[in-house]
């Protein structure tokens, strides 16, 4: 593991964030690909041993760090009134929740949530249910967040119509001459154009409401209790902003109920796992049902299709443009990702009647 390269010494960290006490070590931590993350070990002022998470915020992705941190500070403060194990920002010596170093980089520190862990992939129904419970609770607990609308940290993040138009432009430009090699994938994407407007139209008509959403609802962003396995906290709050509840649930379906990884080179291995879909619906409705309306509940299955389709067209767009956005390991990596996502879309379409039955069964006891 690489050594930590920091713009300040350990004593300076203790001075900049005085409540953490005396810092003994700082080491790279986690598997994130956006921010630089480090684990701090220290002795607090009361002589207890403590751990913290230090992060350098990626300004290439998050261009307005003060707005980003205002969102996170408000969300953390509100969640702390609802849970004893919510994420907690550590204040700087001036009382701020972040600071900028002489090189212009932005840093923050979170309290480490002890007695809990994360997993990279869902391996059973219990984990799927706990992830969904945690994200449902997250939405429910933030439904009464006071104050103004949160900032959009990444504007139009899940605007599916914009994603589709980007694909159409990439097909037309064909900058790398690749369109001729992917006619089936292009046809699959274009045939489902009408789907891109479904959730946006529901919002425009007022049939669903804008909510505070996480927008990256992978199980790796849920802390699971070491003993009980229960979800105790949602982490990685950089993409928390206004959105649709259906975006969050749909992303859970895409990542937790799929049969293989998103970049499996064999799309025939990709399909929807209905038992895991049921677990997601059950867990999510257990905690989020009180803030969802009937239209949102009815579209949970479609949300899984929509978020999978959105990711598929983003991978295809990047492939046609020459792989300029996503990191790739080989020349056809984005194409393989696209094919896996489209295979999952097809599986969801084939299982739509059964998914609707599951949603009805899981929702019925909770609807008054």
ZIHU-V718754 format. One line per field, one symbol per residue. burial: # if it has 24 or more other C-alpha atoms within 12 Angstrom, else .. A space follows every 10 residues. Layout:
BEGIN
burial=???
END
This chain:
BEGIN
burial=.....#...# ..##.##### ###.#####. ....###### ##.......# #######... .#..###### #########. ....###### ##....###. ....###### ####.####. ##.####### ########## ###.#....# ####..#### #.##.###.# #..#...##. .#..##..## .##.###### .......### ########## #####...## ########## ########## ########## ####..#..# ########## #########. ###.###### ########## ########## ###..#.... .######### #########. .#..##.### .##..#..
END
